[in-house]
Amino acid sequence: MTMHTPYWGLPDPELKPEFYADVPAKRFIAWIIDTVLITLLCVLIVPFTAFTALFFFAFLYLVVGFAYRTITLANSSATPGMWLMAITIRNHDGSTLSLPMAALHTLGYSVSTSLILLQVVSIILMLTNARGQSLTDLVLGTVALNRAARS
């Protein structure tokens, strides 16, 4: 890996492809797991609102999902779904995500999932670039890596 690359702290995908192997598929499965967990959290919250949350369930889901992703990414650079799939999100220098970076990553994810064109672009990028980065990852300089490959 050359020093002029903006990802100087991460493994080179050509020299160490095991860090990036199957990451897009693992991210998809992790997304399914996280979606189920966020939905369950929202369903558990509804009775505590005297069921009025049913009238704004989409907003509740958005808020709970944002908090869930931000907190878990800030604490371990992985959501529970990512942790189960043995992947982690890292900064361009290989470090874990800070709270502000986790919030930015979650904001980017939220914006790209709310606009279908951005989501399609993000999926295409994950499937075609060497590091398997989404649109948000490219903007922030983050990358998803196989956690098991790091050990």
Phi and psi restraints in degrees (value plus and minus 20) as a CYANA .aco file:
   2 THR   PHI    -106.3   -66.3
   2 THR   PSI     136.2   176.2
   3 MET   PHI     -96.6   -56.6
   3 MET   PSI     -33.8     6.2
   4 HIS   PHI    -101.0   -61.0
   4 HIS   PSI     -28.8    11.2
   5 THR   PHI     -90.2   -50.2
   5 THR   PSI     123.4   163.4
   6 PRO   PHI     -91.3   -51.3
   6 PRO   PSI     -27.8    12.2
   7 TYR   PHI    -130.3   -90.3
   7 TYR   PSI      29.5    69.5
   8 TRP   PHI     -85.1   -45.1
   8 TRP   PSI     -39.0     1.0
   9 GLY   PHI    -118.4   -78.4
   9 GLY   PSI     -15.5    24.5
  10 LEU   PHI    -133.7   -93.7
  10 LEU   PSI     134.4   174.4
  11 PRO   PHI     -83.7   -43.7
  11 PRO   PSI     123.5   163.5
  12 ASP   PHI     -92.2   -52.2
  12 ASP   PSI     108.2   148.2
  13 PRO   PHI     -85.7   -45.7
  13 PRO   PSI     -41.6    -1.6
  14 GLU   PHI    -102.8   -62.8
  14 GLU   PSI     -55.6   -15.6
  15 LEU   PHI    -105.8   -65.8
  15 LEU   PSI     -50.6   -10.6
  16 LYS   PHI    -154.0  -114.0
  16 LYS   PSI      48.4    88.4
  17 PRO   PHI     -86.3   -46.3
  17 PRO   PSI     -37.8     2.2
  18 GLU   PHI     -83.4   -43.4
  18 GLU   PSI     -43.8    -3.8
  19 PHE   PHI     -90.7   -50.7
  19 PHE   PSI     -43.3    -3.3
  20 TYR   PHI    -133.8   -93.8
  20 TYR   PSI     -22.7    17.3
  21 ALA   PHI     -83.0   -43.0
  21 ALA   PSI     107.9   147.9
  22 ASP   PHI      41.4    81.4
  22 ASP   PSI      -5.6    34.4
  23 VAL   PHI     -82.3   -42.3
  23 VAL   PSI     -62.5   -22.5
  24 PRO   PHI     -79.6   -39.6
  24 PRO   PSI     -61.7   -21.7
  25 ALA   PHI     -86.2   -46.2
  25 ALA   PSI     -60.8   -20.8
  26 LYS   PHI     -85.1   -45.1
  26 LYS   PSI     -57.4   -17.4
  27 ARG   PHI     -84.4   -44.4
  27 ARG   PSI     -57.4   -17.4
  28 PHE   PHI     -85.4   -45.4
  28 PHE   PSI     -66.0   -26.0
  29 ILE   PHI     -84.7   -44.7
  29 ILE   PSI     -60.4   -20.4
  30 ALA   PHI     -81.9   -41.9
  30 ALA   PSI     -59.9   -19.9
  31 TRP   PHI     -81.3   -41.3
  31 TRP   PSI     -61.8   -21.8
  32 ILE   PHI     -81.8   -41.8
  32 ILE   PSI     -67.3   -27.3
  33 ILE   PHI     -79.5   -39.5
  33 ILE   PSI     -67.2   -27.2
  34 ASP   PHI     -84.8   -44.8
  34 ASP   PSI     -58.2   -18.2
  35 THR   PHI     -82.6   -42.6
  35 THR   PSI     -62.8   -22.8
  36 VAL   PHI     -83.5   -43.5
  36 VAL   PSI     -64.6   -24.6
  37 LEU   PHI     -85.0   -45.0
  37 LEU   PSI     -61.5   -21.5
  38 ILE   PHI     -84.4   -44.4
  38 ILE   PSI     -62.3   -22.3
  39 THR   PHI     -81.1   -41.1
  39 THR   PSI     -64.1   -24.1
  40 LEU   PHI     -81.8   -41.8
  40 LEU   PSI     -62.1   -22.1
  41 LEU   PHI     -80.1   -40.1
  41 LEU   PSI     -63.7   -23.7
  42 CYS   PHI     -84.2   -44.2
  42 CYS   PSI     -62.3   -22.3
  43 VAL   PHI     -83.3   -43.3
  43 VAL   PSI     -57.1   -17.1
  44 LEU   PHI     -88.6   -48.6
  44 LEU   PSI     -50.7   -10.7
  45 ILE   PHI     -94.9   -54.9
  45 ILE   PSI     -54.6   -14.6
  46 VAL   PHI     -70.5   -30.5
  46 VAL   PSI     -68.7   -28.7
  47 PRO   PHI     -81.2   -41.2
  47 PRO   PSI     -49.1    -9.1
  48 PHE   PHI     -93.9   -53.9
  48 PHE   PSI     -26.3    13.7
  49 THR   PHI    -126.3   -86.3
  49 THR   PSI      -3.0    37.0
  50 ALA   PHI      36.9    76.9
  50 ALA   PSI      13.1    53.1
  51 PHE   PHI      46.3    86.3
  51 PHE   PSI     -12.2    27.8
  52 THR   PHI     -89.8   -49.8
  52 THR   PSI     -41.7    -1.7
  53 ALA   PHI     -83.3   -43.3
  53 ALA   PSI     -37.7     2.3
  54 LEU   PHI     -82.6   -42.6
  54 LEU   PSI     -47.0    -7.0
  55 PHE   PHI     -97.3   -57.3
  55 PHE   PSI     -40.6    -0.6
  56 PHE   PHI    -152.4  -112.4
  56 PHE   PSI      19.8    59.8
  57 PHE   PHI     -79.6   -39.6
  57 PHE   PSI     -58.4   -18.4
  58 ALA   PHI     -82.5   -42.5
  58 ALA   PSI     -60.8   -20.8
  59 PHE   PHI     -87.6   -47.6
  59 PHE   PSI     -62.3   -22.3
  60 LEU   PHI     -78.0   -38.0
  60 LEU   PSI     -65.7   -25.7
  61 TYR   PHI     -80.4   -40.4
  61 TYR   PSI     -62.3   -22.3
  62 LEU   PHI     -81.6   -41.6
  62 LEU   PSI     -66.7   -26.7
  63 VAL   PHI     -87.5   -47.5
  63 VAL   PSI     -67.9   -27.9
  64 VAL   PHI     -83.3   -43.3
  64 VAL   PSI     -63.3   -23.3
  65 GLY   PHI     -82.1   -42.1
  65 GLY   PSI     -61.4   -21.4
  66 PHE   PHI     -84.4   -44.4
  66 PHE   PSI     -65.9   -25.9
  67 ALA   PHI     -84.4   -44.4
  67 ALA   PSI     -65.1   -25.1
  68 TYR   PHI     -76.4   -36.4
  68 TYR   PSI     -71.8   -31.8
  69 ARG   PHI     -88.4   -48.4
  69 ARG   PSI     -63.5   -23.5
  70 THR   PHI     -83.6   -43.6
  70 THR   PSI     -68.6   -28.6
  71 ILE   PHI     -84.0   -44.0
  71 ILE   PSI     -65.4   -25.4
  72 THR   PHI     -90.3   -50.3
  72 THR   PSI     -57.1   -17.1
  73 LEU   PHI     -87.5   -47.5
  73 LEU   PSI     -57.1   -17.1
  74 ALA   PHI     -89.8   -49.8
  74 ALA   PSI     -53.9   -13.9
  75 ASN   PHI    -100.4   -60.4
  75 ASN   PSI     -57.7   -17.7
  76 SER   PHI    -158.7  -118.7
  76 SER   PSI     -10.7    29.3
  77 SER   PHI      37.0    77.0
  77 SER   PSI       5.4    45.4
  78 ALA   PHI    -178.6  -138.6
  78 ALA   PSI     122.3   162.3
  79 THR   PHI     -98.0   -58.0
  79 THR   PSI     147.8   187.8
  80 PRO   PHI     -76.2   -36.2
  80 PRO   PSI     -57.7   -17.7
  81 GLY   PHI     -83.3   -43.3
  81 GLY   PSI     -62.9   -22.9
  82 MET   PHI     -84.5   -44.5
  82 MET   PSI     -60.3   -20.3
  83 TRP   PHI     -81.1   -41.1
  83 TRP   PSI     -64.5   -24.5
  84 LEU   PHI     -83.2   -43.2
  84 LEU   PSI     -51.8   -11.8
  85 MET   PHI    -110.6   -70.6
  85 MET   PSI     -15.4    24.6
  86 ALA   PHI      41.5    81.5
  86 ALA   PSI      21.9    61.9
  87 ILE   PHI    -144.9  -104.9
  87 ILE   PSI     138.0   178.0
  88 THR   PHI    -162.0  -122.0
  88 THR   PSI     131.0   171.0
  89 ILE   PHI    -117.8   -77.8
  89 ILE   PSI     111.1   151.1
  90 ARG   PHI    -147.1  -107.1
  90 ARG   PSI     132.5   172.5
  91 ASN   PHI     -93.2   -53.2
  91 ASN   PSI     151.3   191.3
  92 HIS   PHI     -78.1   -38.1
  92 HIS   PSI     -44.6    -4.6
  93 ASP   PHI    -116.6   -76.6
  93 ASP   PSI     -14.4    25.6
  94 GLY   PHI      70.6   110.6
  94 GLY   PSI     -22.8    17.2
  95 SER   PHI     -99.9   -59.9
  95 SER   PSI     142.1   182.1
  96 THR   PHI     -94.3   -54.3
  96 THR   PSI     146.0   186.0
  97 LEU   PHI     -99.1   -59.1
  97 LEU   PSI     116.0   156.0
  98 SER   PHI    -101.1   -61.1
  98 SER   PSI     151.0   191.0
  99 LEU   PHI     -79.3   -39.3
  99 LEU   PSI     -67.3   -27.3
 100 PRO   PHI     -82.1   -42.1
 100 PRO   PSI     -59.4   -19.4
 101 MET   PHI     -89.0   -49.0
 101 MET   PSI     -57.4   -17.4
 102 ALA   PHI     -83.7   -43.7
 102 ALA   PSI     -60.6   -20.6
 103 ALA   PHI     -85.5   -45.5
 103 ALA   PSI     -61.6   -21.6
 104 LEU   PHI     -84.6   -44.6
 104 LEU   PSI     -61.4   -21.4
 105 HIS   PHI     -82.2   -42.2
 105 HIS   PSI     -63.3   -23.3
 106 THR   PHI     -86.7   -46.7
 106 THR   PSI     -59.8   -19.8
 107 LEU   PHI     -81.9   -41.9
 107 LEU   PSI     -66.0   -26.0
 108 GLY   PHI     -80.4   -40.4
 108 GLY   PSI     -62.7   -22.7
 109 TYR   PHI     -81.2   -41.2
 109 TYR   PSI     -66.1   -26.1
 110 SER   PHI     -82.3   -42.3
 110 SER   PSI     -62.7   -22.7
 111 VAL   PHI     -85.9   -45.9
 111 VAL   PSI     -65.6   -25.6
 112 SER   PHI     -88.8   -48.8
 112 SER   PSI     -49.7    -9.7
 113 THR   PHI    -100.1   -60.1
 113 THR   PSI     -38.7     1.3
 114 SER   PHI    -104.8   -64.8
 114 SER   PSI     -36.2     3.8
 115 LEU   PHI    -138.3   -98.3
 115 LEU   PSI      93.0   133.0
 116 ILE   PHI     -76.9   -36.9
 116 ILE   PSI     -59.3   -19.3
 117 LEU   PHI     -82.9   -42.9
 117 LEU   PSI     -63.7   -23.7
 118 LEU   PHI     -84.7   -44.7
 118 LEU   PSI     -56.9   -16.9
 119 GLN   PHI     -85.5   -45.5
 119 GLN   PSI     -62.2   -22.2
 120 VAL   PHI     -82.9   -42.9
 120 VAL   PSI     -65.0   -25.0
 121 VAL   PHI     -79.6   -39.6
 121 VAL   PSI     -63.4   -23.4
 122 SER   PHI     -81.7   -41.7
 122 SER   PSI     -63.9   -23.9
 123 ILE   PHI     -85.1   -45.1
 123 ILE   PSI     -64.3   -24.3
 124 ILE   PHI     -80.1   -40.1
 124 ILE   PSI     -63.6   -23.6
 125 LEU   PHI     -81.3   -41.3
 125 LEU   PSI     -64.4   -24.4
 126 MET   PHI     -81.2   -41.2
 126 MET   PSI     -54.6   -14.6
 127 LEU   PHI    -104.5   -64.5
 127 LEU   PSI     -34.4     5.6
 128 THR   PHI    -137.7   -97.7
 128 THR   PSI     -42.1    -2.1
 129 ASN   PHI    -111.1   -71.1
 129 ASN   PSI     136.0   176.0
 130 ALA   PHI     -80.1   -40.1
 130 ALA   PSI     -52.0   -12.0
 131 ARG   PHI    -115.6   -75.6
 131 ARG   PSI     -20.4    19.6
 132 GLY   PHI      44.8    84.8
 132 GLY   PSI      13.0    53.0
 133 GLN   PHI    -103.0   -63.0
 133 GLN   PSI     122.0   162.0
 134 SER   PHI    -101.6   -61.6
 134 SER   PSI     156.2   196.2
 135 LEU   PHI     -79.7   -39.7
 135 LEU   PSI     -65.0   -25.0
 136 THR   PHI     -80.8   -40.8
 136 THR   PSI     -62.3   -22.3
 137 ASP   PHI     -80.3   -40.3
 137 ASP   PSI     -63.1   -23.1
 138 LEU   PHI     -84.2   -44.2
 138 LEU   PSI     -60.9   -20.9
 139 VAL   PHI     -86.4   -46.4
 139 VAL   PSI     -62.8   -22.8
 140 LEU   PHI    -109.0   -69.0
 140 LEU   PSI     -33.4     6.6
 141 GLY   PHI      58.2    98.2
 141 GLY   PSI       5.8    45.8
 142 THR   PHI    -120.7   -80.7
 142 THR   PSI     147.5   187.5
 143 VAL   PHI    -173.3  -133.3
 143 VAL   PSI     127.7   167.7
 144 ALA   PHI    -115.1   -75.1
 144 ALA   PSI     111.1   151.1
 145 LEU   PHI    -143.9  -103.9
 145 LEU   PSI     134.2   174.2
 146 ASN   PHI     -89.5   -49.5
 146 ASN   PSI     101.8   141.8
 147 ARG   PHI     -88.3   -48.3
 147 ARG   PSI     -58.5   -18.5
 148 ALA   PHI     -83.3   -43.3
 148 ALA   PSI     -50.4   -10.4
 149 ALA   PHI     -88.4   -48.4
 149 ALA   PSI     -46.1    -6.1
 150 ARG   PHI     -92.6   -52.6
 150 ARG   PSI     -47.6    -7.6
